[in-house]
Amino acid sequence: MAEPDPRQARLEEMRLRLPGLVRGIQELGITPERKAELAAEYEQVLGAVLALGDELDLGTE
């Protein structure tokens, strides 16, 4: 039986963070500075999700 790829767990963990970041960005009364911080974090996490997703797809071919 093959061991699960730890990258798959990491990918799922990062994917689960995205909706919370979007909710935080859309929150009423949030300061522009905090909104910018959350937006930057969202971009970073999304980039990591896409990169890791591509890496995992390449590993299965």
mmCIF file as Biopython writes it, N, C-alpha, C and O atoms, coordinates in Angstrom:
data_model
#
loop_
_atom_site.group_PDB
_atom_site.id
_atom_site.type_symbol
_atom_site.label_atom_id
_atom_site.label_alt_id
_atom_site.label_comp_id
_atom_site.label_asym_id
_atom_site.label_entity_id
_atom_site.label_seq_id
_atom_site.pdbx_PDB_ins_code
_atom_site.Cartn_x
_atom_site.Cartn_y
_atom_site.Cartn_z
_atom_site.occupancy
_atom_site.B_iso_or_equiv
_atom_site.auth_seq_id
_atom_site.auth_asym_id
_atom_site.pdbx_PDB_model_num
ATOM 1   N N  . MET A ? 1  ? 0.848   -1.184 0.000   1.0 0.0 1  A 1 
ATOM 2   C CA . MET A ? 1  ? 0.000   0.000  0.000   1.0 0.0 1  A 1 
ATOM 3   C C  . MET A ? 1  ? 0.894   1.248  0.000   1.0 0.0 1  A 1 
ATOM 4   O O  . MET A ? 1  ? 1.811   1.355  0.814   1.0 0.0 1  A 1 
ATOM 5   N N  . ALA A ? 2  ? 0.635   2.162  -0.885  1.0 0.0 2  A 1 
ATOM 6   C CA . ALA A ? 2  ? 1.452   3.367  -1.013  1.0 0.0 2  A 1 
ATOM 7   C C  . ALA A ? 2  ? 1.130   4.354  0.111   1.0 0.0 2  A 1 
ATOM 8   O O  . ALA A ? 2  ? -0.018  4.505  0.530   1.0 0.0 2  A 1 
ATOM 9   N N  . GLU A ? 3  ? 2.189   5.017  0.580   1.0 0.0 3  A 1 
ATOM 10  C CA . GLU A ? 3  ? 2.012   6.039  1.596   1.0 0.0 3  A 1 
ATOM 11  C C  . GLU A ? 3  ? 1.363   7.264  0.972   1.0 0.0 3  A 1 
ATOM 12  O O  . GLU A ? 3  ? 1.674   7.611  -0.167  1.0 0.0 3  A 1 
ATOM 13  N N  . PRO A ? 4  ? 0.457   7.934  1.706   1.0 0.0 4  A 1 
ATOM 14  C CA . PRO A ? 4  ? -0.139  9.157  1.165   1.0 0.0 4  A 1 
ATOM 15  C C  . PRO A ? 4  ? 0.917   10.242 0.990   1.0 0.0 4  A 1 
ATOM 16  O O  . PRO A ? 4  ? 1.838   10.362 1.799   1.0 0.0 4  A 1 
ATOM 17  N N  . ASP A ? 5  ? 0.779   11.014 -0.049  1.0 0.0 5  A 1 
ATOM 18  C CA . ASP A ? 5  ? 1.714   12.096 -0.336  1.0 0.0 5  A 1 
ATOM 19  C C  . ASP A ? 5  ? 1.448   13.256 0.624   1.0 0.0 5  A 1 
ATOM 20  O O  . ASP A ? 5  ? 0.343   13.796 0.625   1.0 0.0 5  A 1 
ATOM 21  N N  . PRO A ? 6  ? 2.424   13.652 1.436   1.0 0.0 6  A 1 
ATOM 22  C CA . PRO A ? 6  ? 2.198   14.758 2.378   1.0 0.0 6  A 1 
ATOM 23  C C  . PRO A ? 6  ? 1.874   16.075 1.668   1.0 0.0 6  A 1 
ATOM 24  O O  . PRO A ? 6  ? 1.265   16.970 2.255   1.0 0.0 6  A 1 
ATOM 25  N N  . ARG A ? 7  ? 2.280   16.182 0.418   1.0 0.0 7  A 1 
ATOM 26  C CA . ARG A ? 7  ? 1.948   17.405 -0.337  1.0 0.0 7  A 1 
ATOM 27  C C  . ARG A ? 7  ? 0.445   17.519 -0.554  1.0 0.0 7  A 1 
ATOM 28  O O  . ARG A ? 7  ? -0.093  18.625 -0.606  1.0 0.0 7  A 1 
ATOM 29  N N  . GLN A ? 8  ? -0.231  16.389 -0.678  1.0 0.0 8  A 1 
ATOM 30  C CA . GLN A ? 8  ? -1.686  16.414 -0.871  1.0 0.0 8  A 1 
ATOM 31  C C  . GLN A ? 8  ? -2.380  16.980 0.369   1.0 0.0 8  A 1 
ATOM 32  O O  . GLN A ? 8  ? -3.321  17.765 0.252   1.0 0.0 8  A 1 
ATOM 33  N N  . ALA A ? 9  ? -1.920  16.587 1.546   1.0 0.0 9  A 1 
ATOM 34  C CA . ALA A ? 9  ? -2.483  17.118 2.792   1.0 0.0 9  A 1 
ATOM 35  C C  . ALA A ? 9  ? -2.210  18.613 2.904   1.0 0.0 9  A 1 
ATOM 36  O O  . ALA A ? 9  ? -3.078  19.379 3.322   1.0 0.0 9  A 1 
ATOM 37  N N  . ARG A ? 10 ? -1.010  19.024 2.531   1.0 0.0 10 A 1 
ATOM 38  C CA . ARG A ? 10 ? -0.656  20.453 2.576   1.0 0.0 10 A 1 
ATOM 39  C C  . ARG A ? 10 ? -1.520  21.252 1.608   1.0 0.0 10 A 1 
ATOM 40  O O  . ARG A ? 10 ? -1.962  22.356 1.926   1.0 0.0 10 A 1 
ATOM 41  N N  . LEU A ? 11 ? -1.757  20.692 0.429   1.0 0.0 11 A 1 
ATOM 42  C CA . LEU A ? 11 ? -2.601  21.353 -0.562  1.0 0.0 11 A 1 
ATOM 43  C C  . LEU A ? 11 ? -4.006  21.558 -0.001  1.0 0.0 11 A 1 
ATOM 44  O O  . LEU A ? 11 ? -4.571  22.646 -0.110  1.0 0.0 11 A 1 
ATOM 45  N N  . GLU A ? 12 ? -4.560  20.522 0.591   1.0 0.0 12 A 1 
ATOM 46  C CA . GLU A ? 12 ? -5.910  20.630 1.150   1.0 0.0 12 A 1 
ATOM 47  C C  . GLU A ? 12 ? -5.955  21.651 2.282   1.0 0.0 12 A 1 
ATOM 48  O O  . GLU A ? 12 ? -6.910  22.421 2.389   1.0 0.0 12 A 1 
ATOM 49  N N  . GLU A ? 13 ? -4.934  21.660 3.121   1.0 0.0 13 A 1 
ATOM 50  C CA . GLU A ? 13 ? -4.849  22.625 4.222   1.0 0.0 13 A 1 
ATOM 51  C C  . GLU A ? 13 ? -4.863  24.064 3.686   1.0 0.0 13 A 1 
ATOM 52  O O  . GLU A ? 13 ? -5.573  24.925 4.206   1.0 0.0 13 A 1 
ATOM 53  N N  . MET A ? 14 ? -4.079  24.303 2.653   1.0 0.0 14 A 1 
ATOM 54  C CA . MET A ? 14 ? -4.024  25.659 2.077   1.0 0.0 14 A 1 
ATOM 55  C C  . MET A ? 14 ? -5.337  26.016 1.388   1.0 0.0 14 A 1 
ATOM 56  O O  . MET A ? 14 ? -5.808  27.149 1.493   1.0 0.0 14 A 1 
ATOM 57  N N  . ARG A ? 15 ? -5.924  25.054 0.688   1.0 0.0 15 A 1 
ATOM 58  C CA . ARG A ? 15 ? -7.200  25.322 0.010   1.0 0.0 15 A 1 
ATOM 59  C C  . ARG A ? 15 ? -8.286  25.704 1.001   1.0 0.0 15 A 1 
ATOM 60  O O  . ARG A ? 15 ? -9.137  26.539 0.695   1.0 0.0 15 A 1 
ATOM 61  N N  . LEU A ? 16 ? -8.266  25.109 2.172   1.0 0.0 16 A 1 
ATOM 62  C CA . LEU A ? 16 ? -9.277  25.404 3.186   1.0 0.0 16 A 1 
ATOM 63  C C  . LEU A ? 16 ? -9.113  26.795 3.790   1.0 0.0 16 A 1 
ATOM 64  O O  . LEU A ? 16 ? -10.057 27.322 4.378   1.0 0.0 16 A 1 
ATOM 65  N N  . ARG A ? 17 ? -7.947  27.393 3.657   1.0 0.0 17 A 1 
ATOM 66  C CA . ARG A ? 17 ? -7.716  28.754 4.177   1.0 0.0 17 A 1 
ATOM 67  C C  . ARG A ? 17 ? -8.330  29.828 3.286   1.0 0.0 17 A 1 
ATOM 68  O O  . ARG A ? 17 ? -8.662  30.912 3.765   1.0 0.0 17 A 1 
ATOM 69  N N  . LEU A ? 18 ? -8.481  29.542 2.012   1.0 0.0 18 A 1 
ATOM 70  C CA . LEU A ? 18 ? -8.916  30.574 1.064   1.0 0.0 18 A 1 
ATOM 71  C C  . LEU A ? 18 ? -10.286 31.178 1.395   1.0 0.0 18 A 1 
ATOM 72  O O  . LEU A ? 18 ? -10.403 32.403 1.392   1.0 0.0 18 A 1 
ATOM 73  N N  . PRO A ? 19 ? -11.323 30.391 1.679   1.0 0.0 19 A 1 
ATOM 74  C CA . PRO A ? 19 ? -12.623 31.020 1.970   1.0 0.0 19 A 1 
ATOM 75  C C  . PRO A ? 19 ? -12.592 31.950 3.179   1.0 0.0 19 A 1 
ATOM 76  O O  . PRO A ? 19 ? -13.250 32.990 3.173   1.0 0.0 19 A 1 
ATOM 77  N N  . GLY A ? 20 ? -11.844 31.592 4.208   1.0 0.0 20 A 1 
ATOM 78  C CA . GLY A ? 20 ? -11.741 32.462 5.380   1.0 0.0 20 A 1 
ATOM 79  C C  . GLY A ? 20 ? -11.064 33.781 5.060   1.0 0.0 20 A 1 
ATOM 80  O O  . GLY A ? 20 ? -11.440 34.831 5.582   1.0 0.0 20 A 1 
ATOM 81  N N  . LEU A ? 21 ? -10.066 33.716 4.202   1.0 0.0 21 A 1 
ATOM 82  C CA . LEU A ? 21 ? -9.394  34.954 3.795   1.0 0.0 21 A 1 
ATOM 83  C C  . LEU A ? 21 ? -10.336 35.844 2.992   1.0 0.0 21 A 1 
ATOM 84  O O  . LEU A ? 21 ? -10.343 37.062 3.166   1.0 0.0 21 A 1 
ATOM 85  N N  . VAL A ? 22 ? -11.125 35.242 2.121   1.0 0.0 22 A 1 
ATOM 86  C CA . VAL A ? 22 ? -12.094 36.026 1.334   1.0 0.0 22 A 1 
ATOM 87  C C  . VAL A ? 22 ? -13.116 36.670 2.269   1.0 0.0 22 A 1 
ATOM 88  O O  . VAL A ? 22 ? -13.443 37.846 2.108   1.0 0.0 22 A 1 
ATOM 89  N N  . ARG A ? 23 ? -13.624 35.913 3.243   1.0 0.0 23 A 1 
ATOM 90  C CA . ARG A ? 23 ? -14.588 36.480 4.199   1.0 0.0 23 A 1 
ATOM 91  C C  . ARG A ? 23 ? -13.956 37.637 4.967   1.0 0.0 23 A 1 
ATOM 92  O O  . ARG A ? 23 ? -14.601 38.662 5.192   1.0 0.0 23 A 1 
ATOM 93  N N  . GLY A ? 24 ? -12.710 37.478 5.366   1.0 0.0 24 A 1 
ATOM 94  C CA . GLY A ? 24 ? -12.027 38.546 6.087   1.0 0.0 24 A 1 
ATOM 95  C C  . GLY A ? 24 ? -11.891 39.805 5.248   1.0 0.0 24 A 1 
ATOM 96  O O  . GLY A ? 24 ? -12.076 40.914 5.750   1.0 0.0 24 A 1 
ATOM 97  N N  . ILE A ? 25 ? -11.570 39.638 3.980   1.0 0.0 25 A 1 
ATOM 98  C CA . ILE A ? 25 ? -11.420 40.779 3.078   1.0 0.0 25 A 1 
ATOM 99  C C  . ILE A ? 25 ? -12.749 41.506 2.909   1.0 0.0 25 A 1 
ATOM 100 O O  . ILE A ? 25 ? -12.780 42.731 2.798   1.0 0.0 25 A 1 
ATOM 101 N N  . GLN A ? 26 ? -13.848 40.751 2.888   1.0 0.0 26 A 1 
ATOM 102 C CA . GLN A ? 26 ? -15.169 41.332 2.655   1.0 0.0 26 A 1 
ATOM 103 C C  . GLN A ? 26 ? -15.835 41.864 3.925   1.0 0.0 26 A 1 
ATOM 104 O O  . GLN A ? 26 ? -16.905 42.470 3.855   1.0 0.0 26 A 1 
ATOM 105 N N  . GLU A ? 27 ? -15.224 41.647 5.058   1.0 0.0 27 A 1 
ATOM 106 C CA . GLU A ? 27 ? -15.805 42.048 6.332   1.0 0.0 27 A 1 
ATOM 107 C C  . GLU A ? 27 ? -16.031 43.556 6.380   1.0 0.0 27 A 1 
ATOM 108 O O  . GLU A ? 27 ? -15.187 44.348 5.960   1.0 0.0 27 A 1 
ATOM 109 N N  . LEU A ? 28 ? -17.196 43.926 6.906   1.0 0.0 28 A 1 
ATOM 110 C CA . LEU A ? 28 ? -17.513 45.344 7.052   1.0 0.0 28 A 1 
ATOM 111 C C  . LEU A ? 28 ? -16.659 45.953 8.161   1.0 0.0 28 A 1 
ATOM 112 O O  . LEU A ? 28 ? -16.402 45.307 9.177   1.0 0.0 28 A 1 
ATOM 113 N N  . GLY A ? 29 ? -16.229 47.171 7.970   1.0 0.0 29 A 1 
ATOM 114 C CA . GLY A ? 29 ? -15.476 47.882 8.984   1.0 0.0 29 A 1 
ATOM 115 C C  . GLY A ? 29 ? -13.999 47.531 9.057   1.0 0.0 29 A 1 
ATOM 116 O O  . GLY A ? 29 ? -13.288 48.022 9.934   1.0 0.0 29 A 1 
ATOM 117 N N  . ILE A ? 30 ? -13.538 46.697 8.158   1.0 0.0 30 A 1 
ATOM 118 C CA . ILE A ? 30 ? -12.120 46.320 8.154   1.0 0.0 30 A 1 
ATOM 119 C C  . ILE A ? 30 ? -11.296 47.524 7.666   1.0 0.0 30 A 1 
ATOM 120 O O  . ILE A ? 30 ? -11.710 48.245 6.758   1.0 0.0 30 A 1 
ATOM 121 N N  . THR A ? 31 ? -10.155 47.720 8.267   1.0 0.0 31 A 1 
ATOM 122 C CA . THR A ? 31 ? -9.315  48.844 7.854   1.0 0.0 31 A 1 
ATOM 123 C C  . THR A ? 31 ? -8.686  48.546 6.498   1.0 0.0 31 A 1 
ATOM 124 O O  . THR A ? 31 ? -8.469  47.384 6.155   1.0 0.0 31 A 1 
ATOM 125 N N  . PRO A ? 32 ? -8.396  49.573 5.737   1.0 0.0 32 A 1 
ATOM 126 C CA . PRO A ? 32 ? -7.730  49.354 4.450   1.0 0.0 32 A 1 
ATOM 127 C C  . PRO A ? 32 ? -6.399  48.614 4.595   1.0 0.0 32 A 1 
ATOM 128 O O  . PRO A ? 32 ? -6.028  47.808 3.742   1.0 0.0 32 A 1 
ATOM 129 N N  . GLU A ? 33 ? -5.692  48.900 5.683   1.0 0.0 33 A 1 
ATOM 130 C CA . GLU A ? 33 ? -4.410  48.229 5.907   1.0 0.0 33 A 1 
ATOM 131 C C  . GLU A ? 33 ? -4.603  46.733 6.118   1.0 0.0 33 A 1 
ATOM 132 O O  . GLU A ? 33 ? -3.875  45.921 5.547   1.0 0.0 33 A 1 
ATOM 133 N N  . ARG A ? 34 ? -5.587  46.372 6.942   1.0 0.0 34 A 1 
ATOM 134 C CA . ARG A ? 34 ? -5.858  44.946 7.207   1.0 0.0 34 A 1 
ATOM 135 C C  . ARG A ? 34 ? -6.362  44.261 5.949   1.0 0.0 34 A 1 
ATOM 136 O O  . ARG A ? 34 ? -6.002  43.118 5.666   1.0 0.0 34 A 1 
ATOM 137 N N  . LYS A ? 35 ? -7.202  44.971 5.192   1.0 0.0 35 A 1 
ATOM 138 C CA . LYS A ? 35 ? -7.707  44.409 3.935   1.0 0.0 35 A 1 
ATOM 139 C C  . LYS A ? 35 ? -6.545  44.119 2.983   1.0 0.0 35 A 1 
ATOM 140 O O  . LYS A ? 35 ? -6.535  43.087 2.312   1.0 0.0 35 A 1 
ATOM 141 N N  . ALA A ? 36 ? -5.575  45.021 2.924   1.0 0.0 36 A 1 
ATOM 142 C CA . ALA A ? 36 ? -4.411  44.828 2.063   1.0 0.0 36 A 1 
ATOM 143 C C  . ALA A ? 36 ? -3.572  43.636 2.542   1.0 0.0 36 A 1 
ATOM 144 O O  . ALA A ? 36 ? -3.065  42.861 1.730   1.0 0.0 36 A 1 
ATOM 145 N N  . GLU A ? 37 ? -3.432  43.496 3.866   1.0 0.0 37 A 1 
ATOM 146 C CA . GLU A ? 37 ? -2.691  42.353 4.411   1.0 0.0 37 A 1 
ATOM 147 C C  . GLU A ? 37 ? -3.372  41.041 4.043   1.0 0.0 37 A 1 
ATOM 148 O O  . GLU A ? 37 ? -2.713  40.098 3.604   1.0 0.0 37 A 1 
ATOM 149 N N  . LEU A ? 38 ? -4.687  40.979 4.219   1.0 0.0 38 A 1 
ATOM 150 C CA . LEU A ? 38 ? -5.429  39.765 3.894   1.0 0.0 38 A 1 
ATOM 151 C C  . LEU A ? 38 ? -5.393  39.471 2.398   1.0 0.0 38 A 1 
ATOM 152 O O  . LEU A ? 38 ? -5.292  38.313 1.993   1.0 0.0 38 A 1 
ATOM 153 N N  . ALA A ? 39 ? -5.475  40.506 1.586   1.0 0.0 39 A 1 
ATOM 154 C CA . ALA A ? 39 ? -5.414  40.314 0.140   1.0 0.0 39 A 1 
ATOM 155 C C  . ALA A ? 39 ? -4.049  39.772 -0.274  1.0 0.0 39 A 1 
ATOM 156 O O  . ALA A ? 39 ? -3.960  38.899 -1.137  1.0 0.0 39 A 1 
ATOM 157 N N  . ALA A ? 40 ? -2.993  40.286 0.338   1.0 0.0 40 A 1 
ATOM 158 C CA . ALA A ? 40 ? -1.651  39.792 0.030   1.0 0.0 40 A 1 
ATOM 159 C C  . ALA A ? 40 ? -1.501  38.338 0.467   1.0 0.0 40 A 1 
ATOM 160 O O  . ALA A ? 40 ? -0.899  37.532 -0.242  1.0 0.0 40 A 1 
ATOM 161 N N  . GLU A ? 41 ? -2.047  38.007 1.633   1.0 0.0 41 A 1 
ATOM 162 C CA . GLU A ? 41 ? -1.985  36.621 2.106   1.0 0.0 41 A 1 
ATOM 163 C C  . GLU A ? 41 ? -2.791  35.708 1.181   1.0 0.0 41 A 1 
ATOM 164 O O  . GLU A ? 41 ? -2.368  34.593 0.876   1.0 0.0 41 A 1 
ATOM 165 N N  . TYR A ? 42 ? -3.949  36.187 0.739   1.0 0.0 42 A 1 
ATOM 166 C CA . TYR A ? 42 ? -4.770  35.410 -0.190  1.0 0.0 42 A 1 
ATOM 167 C C  . TYR A ? 42 ? -3.991  35.115 -1.476  1.0 0.0 42 A 1 
ATOM 168 O O  . TYR A ? 42 ? -3.969  33.981 -1.954  1.0 0.0 42 A 1 
ATOM 169 N N  . GLU A ? 43 ? -3.367  36.132 -2.018  1.0 0.0 43 A 1 
ATOM 170 C CA . GLU A ? 43 ? -2.586  35.952 -3.248  1.0 0.0 43 A 1 
ATOM 171 C C  . GLU A ? 43 ? -1.454  34.951 -3.040  1.0 0.0 43 A 1 
ATOM 172 O O  . GLU A ? 43 ? -1.185  34.124 -3.911  1.0 0.0 43 A 1 
ATOM 173 N N  . GLN A ? 44 ? -0.799  35.026 -1.899  1.0 0.0 44 A 1 
ATOM 174 C CA . GLN A ? 44 ? 0.310   34.116 -1.598  1.0 0.0 44 A 1 
ATOM 175 C C  . GLN A ? 44 ? -0.200  32.676 -1.470  1.0 0.0 44 A 1 
ATOM 176 O O  . GLN A ? 44 ? 0.388   31.756 -2.037  1.0 0.0 44 A 1 
ATOM 177 N N  . VAL A ? 45 ? -1.279  32.487 -0.736  1.0 0.0 45 A 1 
ATOM 178 C CA . VAL A ? 45 ? -1.828  31.144 -0.540  1.0 0.0 45 A 1 
ATOM 179 C C  . VAL A ? 45 ? -2.354  30.591 -1.864  1.0 0.0 45 A 1 
ATOM 180 O O  . VAL A ? 45 ? -2.122  29.426 -2.187  1.0 0.0 45 A 1 
ATOM 181 N N  . LEU A ? 46 ? -3.054  31.417 -2.623  1.0 0.0 46 A 1 
ATOM 182 C CA . LEU A ? 46 ? -3.578  30.958 -3.910  1.0 0.0 46 A 1 
ATOM 183 C C  . LEU A ? 46 ? -2.441  30.553 -4.842  1.0 0.0 46 A 1 
ATOM 184 O O  . LEU A ? 46 ? -2.529  29.526 -5.515  1.0 0.0 46 A 1 
ATOM 185 N N  . GLY A ? 47 ? -1.383  31.346 -4.885  1.0 0.0 47 A 1 
ATOM 186 C CA . GLY A ? 47 ? -0.225  30.997 -5.711  1.0 0.0 47 A 1 
ATOM 187 C C  . GLY A ? 47 ? 0.384   29.671 -5.287  1.0 0.0 47 A 1 
ATOM 188 O O  . GLY A ? 47 ? 0.764   28.855 -6.128  1.0 0.0 47 A 1 
ATOM 189 N N  . ALA A ? 48 ? 0.474   29.458 -3.980  1.0 0.0 48 A 1 
ATOM 190 C CA . ALA A ? 48 ? 1.029   28.195 -3.472  1.0 0.0 48 A 1 
ATOM 191 C C  . ALA A ? 48 ? 0.120   27.024 -3.810  1.0 0.0 48 A 1 
ATOM 192 O O  . ALA A ? 48 ? 0.605   25.944 -4.149  1.0 0.0 48 A 1 
ATOM 193 N N  . VAL A ? 49 ? -1.192  27.222 -3.724  1.0 0.0 49 A 1 
ATOM 194 C CA . VAL A ? 49 ? -2.154  26.174 -4.070  1.0 0.0 49 A 1 
ATOM 195 C C  . VAL A ? 49 ? -2.007  25.800 -5.545  1.0 0.0 49 A 1 
ATOM 196 O O  . VAL A ? 49 ? -1.947  24.620 -5.892  1.0 0.0 49 A 1 
ATOM 197 N N  . LEU A ? 50 ? -1.951  26.799 -6.393  1.0 0.0 50 A 1 
ATOM 198 C CA . LEU A ? 50 ? -1.832  26.530 -7.827  1.0 0.0 50 A 1 
ATOM 199 C C  . LEU A ? 50 ? -0.518  25.832 -8.161  1.0 0.0 50 A 1 
ATOM 200 O O  . LEU A ? 50 ? -0.495  24.888 -8.951  1.0 0.0 50 A 1 
ATOM 201 N N  . ALA A ? 51 ? 0.570   26.295 -7.562  1.0 0.0 51 A 1 
ATOM 202 C CA . ALA A ? 51 ? 1.877   25.687 -7.823  1.0 0.0 51 A 1 
ATOM 203 C C  . ALA A ? 51 ? 1.927   24.244 -7.334  1.0 0.0 51 A 1 
ATOM 204 O O  . ALA A ? 51 ? 2.415   23.361 -8.040  1.0 0.0 51 A 1 
ATOM 205 N N  . LEU A ? 52 ? 1.428   24.009 -6.141  1.0 0.0 52 A 1 
ATOM 206 C CA . LEU A ? 52 ? 1.450   22.659 -5.594  1.0 0.0 52 A 1 
ATOM 207 C C  . LEU A ? 52 ? 0.498   21.749 -6.362  1.0 0.0 52 A 1 
ATOM 208 O O  . LEU A ? 52 ? 0.799   20.577 -6.588  1.0 0.0 52 A 1 
ATOM 209 N N  . GLY A ? 53 ? -0.635  22.285 -6.757  1.0 0.0 53 A 1 
ATOM 210 C CA . GLY A ? 53 ? -1.567  21.509 -7.573  1.0 0.0 53 A 1 
ATOM 211 C C  . GLY A ? 53 ? -0.932  21.090 -8.882  1.0 0.0 53 A 1 
ATOM 212 O O  . GLY A ? 53 ? -1.086  19.946 -9.310  1.0 0.0 53 A 1 
ATOM 213 N N  . ASP A ? 54 ? -0.218  22.006 -9.524  1.0 0.0 54 A 1 
ATOM 214 C CA . ASP A ? 54 ? 0.492   21.677 -10.768 1.0 0.0 54 A 1 
ATOM 215 C C  . ASP A ? 54 ? 1.563   20.625 -10.517 1.0 0.0 54 A 1 
ATOM 216 O O  . ASP A ? 54 ? 1.729   19.694 -11.304 1.0 0.0 54 A 1 
ATOM 217 N N  . GLU A ? 55 ? 2.286   20.783 -9.415  1.0 0.0 55 A 1 
ATOM 218 C CA . GLU A ? 55 ? 3.349   19.836 -9.077  1.0 0.0 55 A 1 
ATOM 219 C C  . GLU A ? 55 ? 2.766   18.427 -8.875  1.0 0.0 55 A 1 
ATOM 220 O O  . GLU A ? 55 ? 3.331   17.441 -9.348  1.0 0.0 55 A 1 
ATOM 221 N N  . LEU A ? 56 ? 1.651   18.349 -8.178  1.0 0.0 56 A 1 
ATOM 222 C CA . LEU A ? 56 ? 1.030   17.048 -7.931  1.0 0.0 56 A 1 
ATOM 223 C C  . LEU A ? 56 ? 0.491   16.444 -9.222  1.0 0.0 56 A 1 
ATOM 224 O O  . LEU A ? 56 ? 0.566   15.230 -9.413  1.0 0.0 56 A 1 
ATOM 225 N N  . ASP A ? 57 ? -0.051  17.272 -10.110 1.0 0.0 57 A 1 
ATOM 226 C CA . ASP A ? 57 ? -0.530  16.769 -11.401 1.0 0.0 57 A 1 
ATOM 227 C C  . ASP A ? 57 ? 0.611   16.221 -12.227 1.0 0.0 57 A 1 
ATOM 228 O O  . ASP A ? 57 ? 0.465   15.187 -12.880 1.0 0.0 57 A 1 
ATOM 229 N N  . LEU A ? 58 ? 1.756   16.903 -12.209 1.0 0.0 58 A 1 
ATOM 230 C CA . LEU A ? 58 ? 2.916   16.438 -12.966 1.0 0.0 58 A 1 
ATOM 231 C C  . LEU A ? 58 ? 3.456   15.132 -12.416 1.0 0.0 58 A 1 
ATOM 232 O O  . LEU A ? 58 ? 3.975   14.304 -13.165 1.0 0.0 58 A 1 
ATOM 233 N N  . GLY A ? 59 ? 3.337   14.949 -11.111 1.0 0.0 59 A 1 
ATOM 234 C CA . GLY A ? 59 ? 3.846   13.737 -10.492 1.0 0.0 59 A 1 
ATOM 235 C C  . GLY A ? 59 ? 3.052   12.498 -10.827 1.0 0.0 59 A 1 
ATOM 236 O O  . GLY A ? 59 ? 3.545   11.387 -10.637 1.0 0.0 59 A 1 
ATOM 237 N N  . THR A ? 60 ? 1.839   12.652 -11.320 1.0 0.0 60 A 1 
ATOM 238 C CA . THR A ? 60 ? 1.003   11.481 -11.610 1.0 0.0 60 A 1 
ATOM 239 C C  . THR A ? 60 ? 1.085   11.058 -13.058 1.0 0.0 60 A 1 
ATOM 240 O O  . THR A ? 60 ? 0.554   10.010 -13.423 1.0 0.0 60 A 1 
ATOM 241 N N  . GLU A ? 61 ? 1.734   11.843 -13.888 1.0 0.0 61 A 1 
ATOM 242 C CA . GLU A ? 61 ? 1.813   11.491 -15.313 1.0 0.0 61 A 1 
ATOM 243 C C  . GLU A ? 61 ? 2.982   10.601 -15.600 1.0 0.0 61 A 1 
ATOM 244 O O  . GLU A ? 61 ? 3.194   10.212 -16.748 1.0 0.0 61 A 1 
#
